[in-house]
Amino acid sequence: MIIEEIKKFLEFVKVNPKNQQDAPWSIGVLTYYKPQERLLREALRKFCSQPNKMSRFSKDGVEILNYTVDKFQGMEADMIFLSMVRGKSIGFMDNINRLNVALTRAKYQRVIVGDQNFFKRQKGSDELKKLAENGGV
């Protein structure tokens, strides 16, 4: 799903280039968990045709960064795709500091990918529940 959304953003970029004096468009692909980061890395390697890259990819002049939320602290990107995919529990996604970092890294827009109903039903985090109820996930 994130790769499909990146494709849409790349189409947007083609008709909305930045000024030459500005830094190129940037995308951050974030997740809370290293196994998801690895899966996203493999998808980005394939999509960008860059099989040896680890975290910094490039496609059509757009920089794509793939990190865990913890590693991305202090950084930002124009567009953030946040993977909040979980199986049975919310794990440590309810940590308010991590949640703050995850939700504040986008300069212009963020897209949160996850099961909205899962987060509405969970009972471990009022913040995540509110986020899901407001259409954030």
C-alpha positions as CSV (number, residue, x, y, z in Angstrom):
1,M,0.0,0.0,0.0
2,I,2.8,2.4,0.8
3,I,4.5,1.8,-2.5
4,E,1.2,2.6,-4.3
5,E,0.9,5.8,-2.3
6,I,4.5,6.8,-3.1
7,K,3.7,6.3,-6.8
8,K,0.8,8.8,-6.4
9,F,3.1,11.3,-4.7
10,L,5.7,10.9,-7.5
11,E,2.9,11.8,-10.0
12,F,2.1,14.9,-7.9
13,V,5.8,15.9,-7.9
14,K,5.9,15.7,-11.7
15,V,3.4,18.5,-12.0
16,N,4.4,20.4,-8.9
17,P,8.2,20.7,-9.0
18,K,10.0,22.6,-6.2
19,N,11.9,25.8,-7.0
20,Q,15.5,25.1,-8.0
21,Q,16.9,26.8,-4.9
22,D,14.8,24.5,-2.7
23,A,15.9,21.0,-1.6
24,P,14.3,18.3,-3.8
25,W,11.1,16.6,-2.6
26,S,11.6,14.1,0.1
27,I,9.6,11.2,1.5
28,G,10.0,9.4,4.8
29,V,8.8,5.8,5.2
30,L,8.6,5.1,8.9
31,T,7.7,2.2,11.1
32,Y,8.0,1.3,14.7
33,Y,9.6,-2.1,14.2
34,K,12.8,-3.3,12.6
35,P,11.2,-6.3,10.8
36,Q,8.8,-4.0,9.1
37,E,11.6,-1.7,8.2
38,R,13.4,-4.6,6.5
39,L,10.2,-5.5,4.6
40,L,9.8,-1.9,3.5
41,R,13.5,-1.7,2.5
42,E,13.1,-4.7,0.2
43,A,10.0,-3.2,-1.4
44,L,11.8,0.1,-1.9
45,R,14.9,-1.6,-3.3
46,K,12.8,-3.2,-5.9
47,F,10.6,-0.1,-6.6
48,C,13.6,2.2,-6.9
49,S,15.8,-0.4,-8.7
50,Q,18.5,0.1,-6.1
51,P,19.2,-3.3,-4.7
52,N,22.2,-2.3,-2.5
53,K,20.6,0.7,-0.7
54,M,19.8,0.5,3.0
55,S,17.9,3.6,4.1
56,R,18.3,6.3,1.4
57,F,16.7,5.7,-1.9
58,S,16.0,8.0,-4.9
59,K,13.2,7.8,-7.5
60,D,12.5,10.4,-10.2
61,G,14.5,13.0,-8.3
62,V,12.8,12.4,-5.0
63,E,14.7,11.3,-1.9
64,I,13.1,8.4,-0.1
65,L,14.2,7.7,3.5
66,N,13.3,4.4,5.2
67,Y,13.8,4.3,9.0
68,T,12.3,3.3,12.3
69,V,10.6,6.1,14.2
70,D,13.4,6.0,16.8
71,K,16.1,6.5,14.1
72,F,14.2,9.3,12.4
73,Q,14.0,11.5,15.5
74,G,15.4,15.0,14.7
75,M,14.8,14.5,10.9
76,E,11.9,15.5,8.7
77,A,10.6,14.9,5.2
78,D,8.0,16.7,3.0
79,M,5.8,13.6,3.0
80,I,5.7,10.9,5.7
81,F,4.3,7.5,5.3
82,L,3.9,5.9,8.7
83,S,3.3,2.2,8.9
84,M,1.3,1.3,12.0
85,V,0.7,-2.3,11.1
86,R,0.3,-4.6,14.1
87,G,-1.0,-8.1,14.7
88,K,-2.4,-8.7,18.1
89,S,-1.3,-5.8,20.4
90,I,-0.2,-2.2,20.1
91,G,3.2,-3.0,21.5
92,F,5.2,0.2,22.3
93,M,3.3,2.3,19.7
94,D,1.5,3.9,22.7
95,N,4.7,5.4,24.0
96,I,3.9,9.1,23.9
97,N,7.4,10.2,23.0
98,R,7.6,7.8,20.0
99,L,4.1,8.8,19.0
100,N,5.0,12.4,19.1
101,V,8.1,11.8,16.9
102,A,6.1,9.7,14.4
103,L,3.3,12.3,14.0
104,T,5.5,15.4,13.7
105,R,8.1,14.5,11.1
106,A,6.1,15.7,8.0
107,K,6.7,19.1,6.6
108,Y,3.5,19.0,4.5
109,Q,1.6,15.8,4.8
110,R,1.6,12.4,6.5
111,V,-0.2,9.2,5.6
112,I,-0.8,6.7,8.3
113,V,-1.2,3.1,7.2
114,G,-2.8,0.6,9.5
115,D,-6.0,-1.1,10.5
116,Q,-8.3,1.8,11.8
117,N,-10.7,-0.7,13.4
118,F,-7.9,-2.4,15.3
119,F,-6.8,0.9,16.8
120,K,-10.4,1.9,17.6
121,R,-11.0,-1.3,19.5
122,Q,-7.7,-1.6,21.4
123,K,-7.8,-0.6,25.1
124,G,-4.2,0.1,25.8
125,S,-3.8,3.7,24.5
126,D,-6.3,6.5,24.6
127,E,-4.1,8.5,22.2
128,L,-4.1,5.8,19.5
129,K,-7.8,5.3,19.9
130,K,-8.4,9.0,19.4
131,L,-6.1,9.1,16.4
132,A,-8.1,6.2,14.8
133,E,-11.5,7.7,15.6
134,N,-10.5,11.0,14.0
135,G,-9.5,9.2,10.8
136,G,-5.8,9.4,11.5
137,V,-5.1,5.7,10.9
